[in-house]
């Protein structure tokens, strides 16, 4: 059995669409090819992680897509899945690593556990990345165990040394409660 940390979130089901089991999803993966017909995804349901095959997926606007999964054929089942997250395995994600175009490109899961430096000193480590209203936010646990949220933007987060499992942060004044 695969451990939960071996799954990588690629989308969130935001609700049903129409009557025949179509799902409206918010895609959080930059690799849209993960949603090709026939691809296997894993949905985290109340009973655990359940595999599904994609029957069809089409873009609506931006990162909003409509998705048909094999086995989800009515609105009731689609409503039951509202709020559920869609995953792939880390093994599946690694199959597309060669599609990264530049040395500085990486998967978000590459950030997990990276050492975080502030002004050249060890500050903590990356614990999570979450989707926020205007973009992604990294969650950092400092050396004393306190959590901090930093917008994941280039002006505040330097990922140029990610291959060394290191990122440097330059938050705006007042963002960190030190």
GISULSUL-V860732 format. One record per pair of residues at least 24 apart in sequence whose ideal C-beta (glycine too) atoms are under 8 Angstrom apart, sorted by the first residue. I is the first residue (numbers start at 1). GAP is how many residues later the second one is. Records with the same first field share a line. If there is no record, write none. Layout:
I = GAP / GAP
//
This chain:
2 = 47 / 87
4 = 45
6 = 83 / 84 / 85
7 = 35 / 37 / 42 / 80 / 81 / 82 / 83
8 = 79 / 80 / 81 / 82 / 85 / 99 / 100 / 101
9 = 76 / 77 / 78
10 = 24 / 25 / 31 / 76 / 77 / 78
11 = 24 / 30 / 54 / 56 / 74 / 75
12 = 71 / 72 / 73 / 74 / 119
13 = 30 / 54 / 68 / 69 / 70 / 71 / 72 / 73
14 = 50 / 68 / 69
15 = 63 / 64 / 67
16 = 59 / 62 / 63 / 65 / 66
17 = 49 / 61
18 = 57
19 = 55 / 56
20 = 53 / 54 / 55
21 = 47 / 48 / 51 / 52 / 53 / 54 / 56 / 57
22 = 44 / 45 / 46 / 56
23 = 43 / 44 / 45 / 46 / 49 / 55 / 58
24 = 36 / 40 / 41 / 42 / 43
25 = 39 / 40 / 41 / 42 / 61
26 = 37 / 38 / 105
27 = 36 / 37 / 38
28 = 35 / 103
31 = 65 / 68
32 = 27
33 = 63
34 = 54 / 62
35 = 30 / 32
40 = 48 / 52
41 = 28 / 45 / 46 / 47
42 = 44 / 45 / 46 / 47
43 = 26 / 38 / 41 / 42 / 43 / 44
44 = 40 / 41 / 42 / 43
45 = 35 / 36 / 39
49 = 38
103 = 60
104 = 55 / 56 / 58
106 = 53 / 56
108 = 28
110 = 52
111 = 27 / 48 / 51 / 56
113 = 52
114 = 48 / 51 / 52 / 53
115 = 50 / 51 / 52
116 = 24 / 50 / 51 / 52 / 53
117 = 49 / 50 / 51 / 52
118 = 50 / 51 / 52 / 53 / 58
123 = 46
124 = 24
126 = 41
140 = 29
148 = 28 / 29
150 = 25 / 26
//
